Amino acid sequence: MIHLYPANKMENLLLLLNKISQLSPLGVFNQEVIVVQNAGMQHWLNLAIAQERGISMNMRYALPAQFLWKLIRSLASDEKVPEQSPYSREVLCWRIHALLALDSVVEDDDFSQATHYWRGKSTTDEEDNNTVNESKHAQLKRYQLATQLADLYEQYLIFRPQWLDNWEKGNFELDGLEKISASEHKWQGKLWRLLIAQLPYNPVELMHDAIANIQDKKELIPPRISFFGLNTMAPMWLNFINALSEHVEVHFFHLNPCFSYWGDVRTEKQEVKEKYALNKLSQWSDGVDDVQSFVGNPLLANLGQQGREFISMLQDYSTIDVELFEQAKSAQAISNNKEVTSILHQLQNDILELSDARSPDDEAITPKAVQHDDSIVITSCHSALREVHALHDYLLHQFNQDKSLTPKDILVMCPQIEQYAPYVNAVFTRGWQDIAGEVPPLPCSIADRSAKDSDPLVAAFTELLTLPDSRFGVSQLLSFLRLPAMANNFSINGEDLAKISAWLEQATVHWGLDLTHKQSLLGQQANASFTWQQGLSRLLRGFAYADSEQIYQQQLLLSNVEGSDSILLGQLMLFIEQLHYFSENLQRSRTAIQWQTFLLEQLSHLFSRVDADNVSNENSLMVIEQAIAGLVEHCHHAHFEDDISLLIVVDYLSQHFSQGDASKQFMVGQVTFCSMLPMRSIPFKVIAVLGLNDGEFPRQRQALGFDLMSLSKAKLGDRSRRGDDRYLFLEAIISSRNSLYLSYQGRNIKNNNEKQPSLVVKELMEYLAQGYGWQFSEEQLTSDNNNDDTNAESNQSGIYQLAMQAFNPNNYRGTWPSFDANWLALGQSSNSDNDESMGEGSTLAIESLAVTPEQTVEVSLSCQQLIRFYQHPAKMFAQQQLNLYFENHDVLLEDVEPFSVNHLQSYLLRQDLLSAALTGTIESPSNKDGSEQVITRAHLSGKFPDLPTTTNLFKDYQQDVQQFSEEISKVNCENPELIDCNLVLDIDGTEVDGPSAQKIRVSLNTKLAVKNNLLVHYRSSSAKAKDKFVMYFQQLVVQVWQDQAIANETNITDDNQRLQQVTETIGLYFNTKAQKVEQFNVANIADAKSKLINLVKMFFKGQQQVLLLNGELAEQVFTKKRGQLVEMTQARFEGLWIGDMSTRGLSDDDYLSYFWPECPQYHNHQADIEFIYQDLYQVVAKQAAKKASKTTAKPSKEAK
């Protein structure tokens, strides 16, 4: 007889378990056997027993399937029955995999459906030959089919054993499938008969034998067996347990949310269907009373179907019931002896008492029903990240309100924990690493994560198994070296990796091991360009033969590797060789034992068991070793000794690594995040459930087309994913002791449209609305507005809608304001006045100017500093004053070779060709050899596409440059001389932002390119705004120097005396789009000294506050149309700021968008722009462009 202990609280079940152990202790040498559903329940139970008794020892925990199989095995025939069931899913798949490949099965027409799936339709020749010439992909499909069939047969064994009995007897007509022709599923029956013929250890038959032997082998059964926390079990196992209870003590502790019998409770939907079928609609059309009499509590009826069926099955057995039900009360209510006030507790008691709090139509809600608290919170967010943000703030407020609350009292569940794990690490873990201490720490652990997603080493090993099908991309292989276990194995550290990345960038390694590997993927027309072999060869030969880049045997040797770096290059080559060997040997099929030997050997060659920081990798390697050992074990029990292809091994290991591990990180004294798993109804003070989105929860399991259970009518005890999830939600409600937090993504992050929550949440909302007066009207769900203090009351009675962005000011108001000061600061910055956001309101003093009044300050500047400042003032301010850099200097290596010309590389090549051409004007009319050498180096550099069109492009470049160099020679500007120029400017400190009454002496130094009486500038590109500024600025510098030379205020030497002859500045540029040579001249500038001083003053101003003085903007401001300036209106400025599909806007610049998150007002910056640039665009004169002569038409090319 089964001893049944129903209770509505898990703590009471524990109390009953402890009481039984105290009243009826077992012998000293007998273990207490407790069967639990999962490792999480085992962990909680073990801790709870230890806390109650002071110690937990002599306990034996077991999972139901494992325990029952071992017991059946020992009772039936221990000698004959294998230790692991040959009908377990893991073993059965290999047996089916072998059977499906038999000639008798392949040729059998009854198996055509299965054979056509994995093998494809056979040709006539194959059918005549009676042989199966499978490809590796066909083997994989056969294995995957076998895996699905093994799962089905396991379900048949548990829930449809009579079907298997019929098949074994040769009867293919199945109960419940009368509407389906037996020929459609006959092949499953015949396959089962083949399995039985191989190994006749049918678990159902063995169970019958075990039941018959219980009396004779009673000593093999534990004296007392306790089943704890199980809420469902197949009828077959219940029959066996009932048979055990006739001879030993069997105690069944199960969670029952209701103390009344509710096995006959129906949902409202079921009631409507039944009454509609009986044509008695008149009985319920006037109200809901009649429905309630059948439904009881609607939440229990809708969510508890799985538990209701289990209770109904238990009623069929003779049991001794010991009930322990308790009403829900808060600790404060118990201590004060008051009635329940929490809505959560009232809801739990409604379920416990099978009562319905909903009022009939048109009845007023009682005062008790309209009480509000935060024991149940429903939150709507825009994304998973915002869900975690909201939860973090909510929990911090819970800790503030309840001083007894600790992190271990909180459980957070998600339908798929992997979808939330990155956000949990970003939001919760950040608290421990927040240097400024602005985010309160909140420790957490994430359970149920798969090894593939949580362990980088396991993920890397899985990816390594796919090397035979990979392109050996440079980013993929470098990602392996970023793994500490692999990097340490090849003696490579972080600095070495940065150096290797720079080498590979110079060697233009993109993909492909060598020529053979590349041809195997692309065909015989492929060459060795961009492969690892070519790149490493260039580096190695460069180390051996060259101190600089040289061409040797049609290779451009690289001199990047010097001295001891050769050891690092050797380690890199060893790493590539090891991967090459591993990839080649992976392609051979092996038996399971051979795979184990090979993979374990390679595991030791690729990964170090301790990384450079002495962090052990044993746990990660053990996960891999155990998975490989499992493959061998399952094949052994299945007597499968055939060769296994790599694809099958990869599929097997991937499936193994993708399974969540419930034994790690669950209840370790921190906030526990985990997946929603069945029968984990552990009590916590606060339970939060995230991801309750419509269509995602309850989760649906897509049934296979040949799943006969899905085609038949459901029977009592059948399990479904949907039913499990609904009961999980009910368990979450009744297991929450203080608070229940529910979250879903209720707004579209792109258009803010409303999205519905999960159906289970809708049912709860409907019950709260009708039973407790909660309001869920559309007016209260307005996004981003109900965090206001005025909506605090409505937030408690409806849905708490979180703002889309973390920096929204509404996040810091209302019931649960955020604690994150970083987002608050950003929000305040973005909401400040656009024009003053980070501009004139910020005053950072220059250290060199912080002196006492009337003191002369000497400042040394290079003209290059000023030129860089005027190219991008905001960038210089960010980098020098704020130490803020947005550029990513990490080398980003691409896995794809260049198929189009890079603009920068194109410009640099044209500049090299121009330099070679101008050098040739001195030695010979045409320096063809120099140009050809430049072209050859470009071809061999790997920086240009390896395409026939590249040769034509290079010819066009040569022709352009030749034309350009001739124009430069015509004005006698080739090969100018660089001359040092130094001058001193005295600036009145009172006119400079900063400390008053200062005298500033600025020393400017630069190098000027001089040819005859000209300052010379030329580039093989169109003239940019920065080019015009350089011409203007240097003309000012040379004029001021000349004035100081005349006044004897500067030293004149033999080197710089030629500056006295300079009369103007000339700039020559080649417009590649228009195919024209552009010439600009800057003649004498009036009042040059004061204008140069103004530029220096503005530079000082730009060190104290950010300025919007970009040259590109000035170019647009002074644009002329038909000789007239185009007015810069605010609308036109906003167009420049935003840009369009073809033009990059000013806001696309990281620095400008940082200082001005929104478009500033142009009139606030107009004065500075006109003050600096107006004279420039008046004196920089453009001459008539000269059209380049071409012998053939050519496509236009983008300029740099």
DASULVEN-V921840 format. One record per residue. N is the residue number from 1. RES is the residue in one letter. OMEGA is omega in whole degrees, 0 to 359 (NA if undefined). Layout:
n=[N	N]
res=[RES	RES]
omega=[OMEGA	OMEGA]
This chain:
n=[1	2	3	4	5	6	7	8	9	10	11	12	13	14	15	16	17	18	19	20	21	22	23	24	25	26	27	28	29	30	31	32	33	34	35	36	37	38	39	40	41	42	43	44	45	46	47	48	49	50	51	52	53	54	55	56	57	58	59	60	61	62	63	64	65	66	67	68	69	70	71	72	73	74	75	76	77	78	79	80	81	82	83	84	85	86	87	88	89	90	91	92	93	94	95	96	97	98	99	100	101	102	103	104	105	106	107	108	109	110	111	112	113	114	115	116	117	118	119	120	121	122	123	124	125	126	127	128	129	130	131	132	133	134	135	136	137	138	139	140	141	142	143	144	145	146	147	148	149	150	151	152	153	154	155	156	157	158	159	160	161	162	163	164	165	166	167	168	169	170	171	172	173	174	175	176	177	178	179	180	181	182	183	184	185	186	187	188	189	190	191	192	193	194	195	196	197	198	199	200	201	202	203	204	205	206	207	208	209	210	211	212	213	214	215	216	217	218	219	220	221	222	223	224	225	226	227	228	229	230	231	232	233	234	235	236	237	238	239	240	241	242	243	244	245	246	247	248	249	250	251	252	253	254	255	256	257	258	259	260	261	262	263	264	265	266	267	268	269	270	271	272	273	274	275	276	277	278	279	280	281	282	283	284	285	286	287	288	289	290	291	292	293	294	295	296	297	298	299	300	301	302	303	304	305	306	307	308	309	310	311	312	313	314	315	316	317	318	319	320	321	322	323	324	325	326	327	328	329	330	331	332	333	334	335	336	337	338	339	340	341	342	343	344	345	346	347	348	349	350	351	352	353	354	355	356	357	358	359	360	361	362	363	364	365	366	367	368	369	370	371	372	373	374	375	376	377	378	379	380	381	382	383	384	385	386	387	388	389	390	391	392	393	394	395	396	397	398	399	400	401	402	403	404	405	406	407	408	409	410	411	412	413	414	415	416	417	418	419	420	421	422	423	424	425	426	427	428	429	430	431	432	433	434	435	436	437	438	439	440	441	442	443	444	445	446	447	448	449	450	451	452	453	454	455	456	457	458	459	460	461	462	463	464	465	466	467	468	469	470	471	472	473	474	475	476	477	478	479	480	481	482	483	484	485	486	487	488	489	490	491	492	493	494	495	496	497	498	499	500	501	502	503	504	505	506	507	508	509	510	511	512	513	514	515	516	517	518	519	520	521	522	523	524	525	526	527	528	529	530	531	532	533	534	535	536	537	538	539	540	541	542	543	544	545	546	547	548	549	550	551	552	553	554	555	556	557	558	559	560	561	562	563	564	565	566	567	568	569	570	571	572	573	574	575	576	577	578	579	580	581	582	583	584	585	586	587	588	589	590	591	592	593	594	595	596	597	598	599	600	601	602	603	604	605	606	607	608	609	610	611	612	613	614	615	616	617	618	619	620	621	622	623	624	625	626	627	628	629	630	631	632	633	634	635	636	637	638	639	640	641	642	643	644	645	646	647	648	649	650	651	652	653	654	655	656	657	658	659	660	661	662	663	664	665	666	667	668	669	670	671	672	673	674	675	676	677	678	679	680	681	682	683	684	685	686	687	688	689	690	691	692	693	694	695	696	697	698	699	700	701	702	703	704	705	706	707	708	709	710	711	712	713	714	715	716	717	718	719	720	721	722	723	724	725	726	727	728	729	730	731	732	733	734	735	736	737	738	739	740	741	742	743	744	745	746	747	748	749	750	751	752	753	754	755	756	757	758	759	760	761	762	763	764	765	766	767	768	769	770	771	772	773	774	775	776	777	778	779	780	781	782	783	784	785	786	787	788	789	790	791	792	793	794	795	796	797	798	799	800	801	802	803	804	805	806	807	808	809	810	811	812	813	814	815	816	817	818	819	820	821	822	823	824	825	826	827	828	829	830	831	832	833	834	835	836	837	838	839	840	841	842	843	844	845	846	847	848	849	850	851	852	853	854	855	856	857	858	859	860	861	862	863	864	865	866	867	868	869	870	871	872	873	874	875	876	877	878	879	880	881	882	883	884	885	886	887	888	889	890	891	892	893	894	895	896	897	898	899	900	901	902	903	904	905	906	907	908	909	910	911	912	913	914	915	916	917	918	919	920	921	922	923	924	925	926	927	928	929	930	931	932	933	934	935	936	937	938	939	940	941	942	943	944	945	946	947	948	949	950	951	952	953	954	955	956	957	958	959	960	961	962	963	964	965	966	967	968	969	970	971	972	973	974	975	976	977	978	979	980	981	982	983	984	985	986	987	988	989	990	991	992	993	994	995	996	997	998	999	1000	1001	1002	1003	1004	1005	1006	1007	1008	1009	1010	1011	1012	1013	1014	1015	1016	1017	1018	1019	1020	1021	1022	1023	1024	1025	1026	1027	1028	1029	1030	1031	1032	1033	1034	1035	1036	1037	1038	1039	1040	1041	1042	1043	1044	1045	1046	1047	1048	1049	1050	1051	1052	1053	1054	1055	1056	1057	1058	1059	1060	1061	1062	1063	1064	1065	1066	1067	1068	1069	1070	1071	1072	1073	1074	1075	1076	1077	1078	1079	1080	1081	1082	1083	1084	1085	1086	1087	1088	1089	1090	1091	1092	1093	1094	1095	1096	1097	1098	1099	1100	1101	1102	1103	1104	1105	1106	1107	1108	1109	1110	1111	1112	1113	1114	1115	1116	1117	1118	1119	1120	1121	1122	1123	1124	1125	1126	1127	1128	1129	1130	1131	1132	1133	1134	1135	1136	1137	1138	1139	1140	1141	1142	1143	1144	1145	1146	1147	1148	1149	1150	1151	1152	1153	1154	1155	1156	1157	1158	1159	1160	1161	1162	1163	1164	1165	1166	1167	1168	1169	1170	1171	1172	1173	1174	1175	1176	1177	1178	1179	1180	1181	1182	1183	1184	1185	1186	1187	1188	1189	1190	1191	1192	1193	1194	1195	1196	1197	1198	1199	1200]
res=[M	I	H	L	Y	P	A	N	K	M	E	N	L	L	L	L	L	N	K	I	S	Q	L	S	P	L	G	V	F	N	Q	E	V	I	V	V	Q	N	A	G	M	Q	H	W	L	N	L	A	I	A	Q	E	R	G	I	S	M	N	M	R	Y	A	L	P	A	Q	F	L	W	K	L	I	R	S	L	A	S	D	E	K	V	P	E	Q	S	P	Y	S	R	E	V	L	C	W	R	I	H	A	L	L	A	L	D	S	V	V	E	D	D	D	F	S	Q	A	T	H	Y	W	R	G	K	S	T	T	D	E	E	D	N	N	T	V	N	E	S	K	H	A	Q	L	K	R	Y	Q	L	A	T	Q	L	A	D	L	Y	E	Q	Y	L	I	F	R	P	Q	W	L	D	N	W	E	K	G	N	F	E	L	D	G	L	E	K	I	S	A	S	E	H	K	W	Q	G	K	L	W	R	L	L	I	A	Q	L	P	Y	N	P	V	E	L	M	H	D	A	I	A	N	I	Q	D	K	K	E	L	I	P	P	R	I	S	F	F	G	L	N	T	M	A	P	M	W	L	N	F	I	N	A	L	S	E	H	V	E	V	H	F	F	H	L	N	P	C	F	S	Y	W	G	D	V	R	T	E	K	Q	E	V	K	E	K	Y	A	L	N	K	L	S	Q	W	S	D	G	V	D	D	V	Q	S	F	V	G	N	P	L	L	A	N	L	G	Q	Q	G	R	E	F	I	S	M	L	Q	D	Y	S	T	I	D	V	E	L	F	E	Q	A	K	S	A	Q	A	I	S	N	N	K	E	V	T	S	I	L	H	Q	L	Q	N	D	I	L	E	L	S	D	A	R	S	P	D	D	E	A	I	T	P	K	A	V	Q	H	D	D	S	I	V	I	T	S	C	H	S	A	L	R	E	V	H	A	L	H	D	Y	L	L	H	Q	F	N	Q	D	K	S	L	T	P	K	D	I	L	V	M	C	P	Q	I	E	Q	Y	A	P	Y	V	N	A	V	F	T	R	G	W	Q	D	I	A	G	E	V	P	P	L	P	C	S	I	A	D	R	S	A	K	D	S	D	P	L	V	A	A	F	T	E	L	L	T	L	P	D	S	R	F	G	V	S	Q	L	L	S	F	L	R	L	P	A	M	A	N	N	F	S	I	N	G	E	D	L	A	K	I	S	A	W	L	E	Q	A	T	V	H	W	G	L	D	L	T	H	K	Q	S	L	L	G	Q	Q	A	N	A	S	F	T	W	Q	Q	G	L	S	R	L	L	R	G	F	A	Y	A	D	S	E	Q	I	Y	Q	Q	Q	L	L	L	S	N	V	E	G	S	D	S	I	L	L	G	Q	L	M	L	F	I	E	Q	L	H	Y	F	S	E	N	L	Q	R	S	R	T	A	I	Q	W	Q	T	F	L	L	E	Q	L	S	H	L	F	S	R	V	D	A	D	N	V	S	N	E	N	S	L	M	V	I	E	Q	A	I	A	G	L	V	E	H	C	H	H	A	H	F	E	D	D	I	S	L	L	I	V	V	D	Y	L	S	Q	H	F	S	Q	G	D	A	S	K	Q	F	M	V	G	Q	V	T	F	C	S	M	L	P	M	R	S	I	P	F	K	V	I	A	V	L	G	L	N	D	G	E	F	P	R	Q	R	Q	A	L	G	F	D	L	M	S	L	S	K	A	K	L	G	D	R	S	R	R	G	D	D	R	Y	L	F	L	E	A	I	I	S	S	R	N	S	L	Y	L	S	Y	Q	G	R	N	I	K	N	N	N	E	K	Q	P	S	L	V	V	K	E	L	M	E	Y	L	A	Q	G	Y	G	W	Q	F	S	E	E	Q	L	T	S	D	N	N	N	D	D	T	N	A	E	S	N	Q	S	G	I	Y	Q	L	A	M	Q	A	F	N	P	N	N	Y	R	G	T	W	P	S	F	D	A	N	W	L	A	L	G	Q	S	S	N	S	D	N	D	E	S	M	G	E	G	S	T	L	A	I	E	S	L	A	V	T	P	E	Q	T	V	E	V	S	L	S	C	Q	Q	L	I	R	F	Y	Q	H	P	A	K	M	F	A	Q	Q	Q	L	N	L	Y	F	E	N	H	D	V	L	L	E	D	V	E	P	F	S	V	N	H	L	Q	S	Y	L	L	R	Q	D	L	L	S	A	A	L	T	G	T	I	E	S	P	S	N	K	D	G	S	E	Q	V	I	T	R	A	H	L	S	G	K	F	P	D	L	P	T	T	T	N	L	F	K	D	Y	Q	Q	D	V	Q	Q	F	S	E	E	I	S	K	V	N	C	E	N	P	E	L	I	D	C	N	L	V	L	D	I	D	G	T	E	V	D	G	P	S	A	Q	K	I	R	V	S	L	N	T	K	L	A	V	K	N	N	L	L	V	H	Y	R	S	S	S	A	K	A	K	D	K	F	V	M	Y	F	Q	Q	L	V	V	Q	V	W	Q	D	Q	A	I	A	N	E	T	N	I	T	D	D	N	Q	R	L	Q	Q	V	T	E	T	I	G	L	Y	F	N	T	K	A	Q	K	V	E	Q	F	N	V	A	N	I	A	D	A	K	S	K	L	I	N	L	V	K	M	F	F	K	G	Q	Q	Q	V	L	L	L	N	G	E	L	A	E	Q	V	F	T	K	K	R	G	Q	L	V	E	M	T	Q	A	R	F	E	G	L	W	I	G	D	M	S	T	R	G	L	S	D	D	D	Y	L	S	Y	F	W	P	E	C	P	Q	Y	H	N	H	Q	A	D	I	E	F	I	Y	Q	D	L	Y	Q	V	V	A	K	Q	A	A	K	K	A	S	K	T	T	A	K	P	S	K	E	A	K]
omega=[182	174	186	181	176	177	180	177	181	178	179	174	176	178	178	179	179	181	179	180	179	183	182	183	176	178	183	185	178	177	174	183	179	180	179	186	184	183	179	177	178	182	180	182	180	178	182	178	180	179	182	186	184	179	175	183	181	178	176	179	181	174	188	185	181	182	183	179	180	179	178	181	181	181	184	180	187	185	185	186	179	183	175	184	175	178	171	185	186	180	185	183	180	177	178	179	179	182	182	181	180	180	181	178	181	183	181	181	179	180	185	180	180	183	180	181	187	186	188	181	183	175	181	181	180	180	179	183	180	178	179	179	188	170	180	178	177	177	178	180	178	179	180	175	179	179	179	179	178	177	179	181	177	176	178	181	185	189	179	182	181	177	181	176	178	180	181	179	179	179	184	174	188	178	180	180	183	182	181	181	181	181	182	181	181	183	177	178	180	177	177	178	176	178	180	179	178	183	187	182	179	182	180	179	179	179	177	177	180	179	180	184	184	184	184	184	183	181	179	183	175	183	178	180	180	174	190	171	179	179	176	178	182	180	181	181	177	177	180	179	178	177	178	184	177	186	179	178	174	181	184	180	182	181	179	185	186	181	178	175	183	178	180	179	179	173	179	179	178	180	180	180	181	181	176	179	179	179	181	183	183	182	184	184	184	182	184	185	184	178	182	181	177	187	188	176	186	178	178	180	184	186	190	185	182	178	180	179	180	178	178	179	180	181	180	183	177	185	171	187	172	187	176	180	184	177	180	176	176	179	179	180	179	182	181	180	181	178	180	178	182	177	177	180	176	179	178	179	173	179	181	185	181	182	182	182	181	179	174	182	173	176	179	178	182	179	180	186	184	174	183	172	182	177	172	181	176	185	177	181	181	184	178	178	180	174	180	175	182	179	180	179	179	182	178	177	177	177	178	185	183	183	179	182	177	181	182	180	187	176	177	182	177	175	176	185	181	179	184	184	179	181	178	178	182	186	185	183	180	181	179	185	183	186	183	181	183	178	182	180	179	186	180	174	182	180	174	178	178	180	182	182	186	184	181	181	178	178	179	179	177	179	178	180	179	182	180	179	183	178	184	178	185	180	179	182	176	177	174	182	176	176	185	182	180	180	180	179	179	175	180	178	184	178	178	182	177	179	179	179	178	177	184	176	179	181	180	174	180	181	179	179	182	182	182	180	181	179	178	180	186	183	186	181	181	175	186	181	174	180	177	181	181	181	180	177	178	179	183	178	177	177	185	191	193	172	177	180	180	176	181	179	178	174	175	184	182	183	184	184	181	172	184	177	179	178	179	177	177	178	178	179	176	178	180	179	180	178	178	179	180	181	181	184	176	187	181	178	182	170	182	180	178	176	180	180	183	184	178	177	180	178	179	181	186	187	174	181	175	182	187	180	180	175	184	176	185	182	180	180	179	177	179	181	179	178	179	178	177	177	180	182	181	177	179	180	179	184	180	183	179	175	180	180	180	183	179	179	179	180	180	182	179	177	180	182	181	180	180	179	184	184	184	172	179	180	179	177	180	172	186	171	182	174	177	181	180	174	173	185	182	183	174	177	180	175	178	178	180	174	180	185	178	181	180	177	357	182	181	176	181	183	176	181	181	175	185	179	179	180	181	179	181	179	180	181	177	179	175	180	180	179	177	183	179	178	174	180	177	178	178	180	185	180	178	183	181	188	175	183	182	185	176	180	188	179	176	185	181	184	176	177	181	176	185	174	177	181	180	177	177	179	177	179	180	179	179	180	184	184	186	172	178	182	178	182	182	183	183	182	180	186	171	184	186	170	181	179	182	181	184	181	181	178	181	184	180	182	176	182	181	177	184	183	181	181	178	181	181	178	184	176	171	190	183	179	182	178	188	181	181	179	178	180	179	179	178	179	183	181	176	182	185	187	183	192	177	186	190	177	181	180	176	183	176	185	182	181	183	183	180	180	177	175	179	180	177	181	178	181	169	179	179	177	181	179	178	178	184	172	182	182	182	180	180	179	181	185	185	183	183	184	185	182	178	181	176	184	176	180	179	182	183	180	183	178	182	175	175	185	175	185	180	179	177	180	181	178	179	177	176	178	179	179	179	181	181	174	180	180	178	186	183	180	181	179	185	181	179	178	180	178	177	180	180	178	178	178	186	183	182	182	179	182	176	185	178	182	180	178	178	179	179	178	177	177	180	180	178	184	178	178	181	181	178	178	177	180	181	179	174	181	184	175	179	180	178	184	177	178	180	177	183	178	174	185	177	184	180	180	181	178	181	179	185	174	177	170	184	176	185	175	179	177	181	173	182	178	187	172	184	181	186	162	192	172	172	178	179	181	177	179	179	178	181	178	180	178	180	178	181	184	182	175	175	182	183	178	179	178	179	178	179	177	178	181	180	179	179	181	177	180	178	183	187	182	180	177	180	184	184	180	180	179	180	177	180	183	181	179	186	179	182	183	181	173	181	180	178	178	174	180	183	181	180	178	186	185	181	179	176	178	178	178	179	177	179	176	178	178	180	174	181	178	183	182	177	184	184	180	179	178	179	178	179	181	184	174	179	175	185	176	182	177	176	185	178	177	178	179	179	179	179	175	176	182	184	185	177	185	184	185	179	180	177	181	177	176	185	183	180	180	177	182	179	180	176	185	180	176	186	186	177	182	185	184	180	182	181	180	185	194	185	180	181	184	174	186	178	186	177	178	178	181	180	182	178	179	183	178	180	178	181	177	179	181	180	175	177	NA]
